[in-house]
Amino acid sequence: MTRLTFASVLFFAFVIAFMSMEPSQREAALGVSSAKAQIVPQLNPCAAPNAINPTDAAETAWQLWVAATCPVNTRQYPFVVWEDWIEQAQMYPANPAAGLEVPNAKAAGPNATHLLHGSPLATLKKPNSIKLVPGLLGGADQSCNKASTPPPGQPNLVICEEVRLNGAVEDYIAGTKLWKRGGQTKAAANGTDIQFSPPSVEIKADWIQLSSIGLDCSTLPAKFFQKIHVETINGNCFALAGMHLMSKLQNKWIWATFEPQSPITNPYRCQVLGCTDDFGSTPTVTHGADTSLTPGLTALMTAANLAPEFFNYRLDGVQIGYFKPQLLGNSIIEGENAGVPLTQASCITCHSVSSIKNDGTDGITLLTSNPVGAPPALPSDAWIRRDFIWSLSEACFNSPLQACTQQ
């Protein structure tokens, strides 16, 4: 009887202690995991997080951006980590029959080539917007595009673009043969569920040719270079005016978009949709006015040893679902370059349309409007989605985005 009474006392003591625990403590005590419990604290600021913070997606967005923007070189290209990733044009050969040869960016050293091109969306909407930027000092020409909706006072604005794929994206595309349209067509015929592997990251960067807005880099004051990242690319001076980042962590995608605080290059930043950042910005919400960095973000950037100008970049917003927020866009990438009204811009919904039909027809043919909210249904079972990745539209044969040498 004494043993039974003692056991009962222990049992009730455990119950009382268990009920006083926080939910996460109860899960740990029972050996049950949760999404929050699985998040590993980020110790290295130049390493991507392993999961999306369920209570603050903006923090995750900044961790991804800072990790991708950590310095590689200070005096030569590539300057930051994401510039060391493959550019999408290198991932999809014009002649698939010749096979895939992926360049090793790290082996290129000082002779690495910085590849820029026009916005595929802008040139699809306005084919006559293509603008050749002649290379200077022996540099290669760049095929970019005139801005679709330039701001007043910048009628000749030229914007060049690049899309970088990190190693996880590159490996998945190469390993599944999605780099050629035949591989994608076969996947559609088999009803394959395309699922990229974490931590997949893509970065789209839009560069403004400064001479197209009347600026000469040789005469600009030093403070200009302290507010925006500037590079000389093939002899021409460009400013990094807009960045999209999308990343798959665990089994969920996150979208974020960034711009520098510059009335010269980004006059419409935050003015249409407003910008919301509850991790890195003080105040949290702005409709165009400059903000200050929070101590937490300042510490993260400082620990990563980012170049000074990157401390002036700000987060426009984050999407991890279709409705909160429903709209997200960048004043440069969607607004000025592609000519998409920001009141009709949704990164996640637009990317949900990326798909392929079993006869090779690309899902970009379905993008006849600017979708927002819930993803539109595919036309039939002959189609499959491509896990939100638009760069797969570059695959030859019959790519709608590049001239294939083999049909």
ABEGO torsion letter per residue (X at the ends): XAAAAAAAAAAAAAAAAAAABBAAAAAAAAGBBBAAAABBBBABAABBBABBBAABAAAAAAAAAAAAABBABAABOBABAAAABBBAAAABBABAAAEBBBBBAAAAEAABBBBBBBBAAAAAABAAABBBBBBBGGBBBBBBBBBABBBBGBAABBBBBBBBBBAAAAAAAAAAGAABAAAAAAAAAAGBBBBBBOBBBBBBBBBBBAAAAGBBAAABBAAAAAABBBBBBGGBBBBBABBBBBBBBEABBBBBBBBBBBAAABAABGAAAEBBBAAABOBABBAGBBBBBBAAAAAAAAAAGBBAAAAABBBAEBBABAAOBABBBBAAAAAAAAGBBAAABBAAAAAAABBBBAAGBBAAAABABBBBEBBBBBABAABBBAGGBAAAAABOBGBAABBBABX
